[in-house]
Amino acid sequence: MVLGDVVGKVWADRILPALQGRRLVLVRPHGDGPDLVAVDPLNVGVGTTVLVVTDEAAAAVTGQPTVDAAVVALVADLGSERTEPST
């Protein structure tokens, strides 16, 4: 899984019939790594932090074997450092 920010929308001049009508977004991973083009079934906006699955998980989520990245969650909060409960 990849945690990243949506930095743009992607429009294709031509697309496989199985991907017709699917929204595509450009995701910039937190940390190192190249940007990803991901199928976006959640209709997230630019600037949103998302969780992306890749490879077989992305194909399973979308039902399309040609998909290798898909947005699966909108991240509302990254949380803070975990603290140990006091005893």
CORSUL-V978755 format. One line per field, one symbol per residue. phi: phi as a letter, one per 20 degrees, with the letter a starting at -180 (. if undefined). A space follows every 10 residues. Layout:
phi = ???
//
This chain:
phi = .ceadfdrec ddfcbggfdg needcedeff nepffdecfc felfdfneec dddclfffff femcfeedbb fcbeeebemd gfdfffd
//
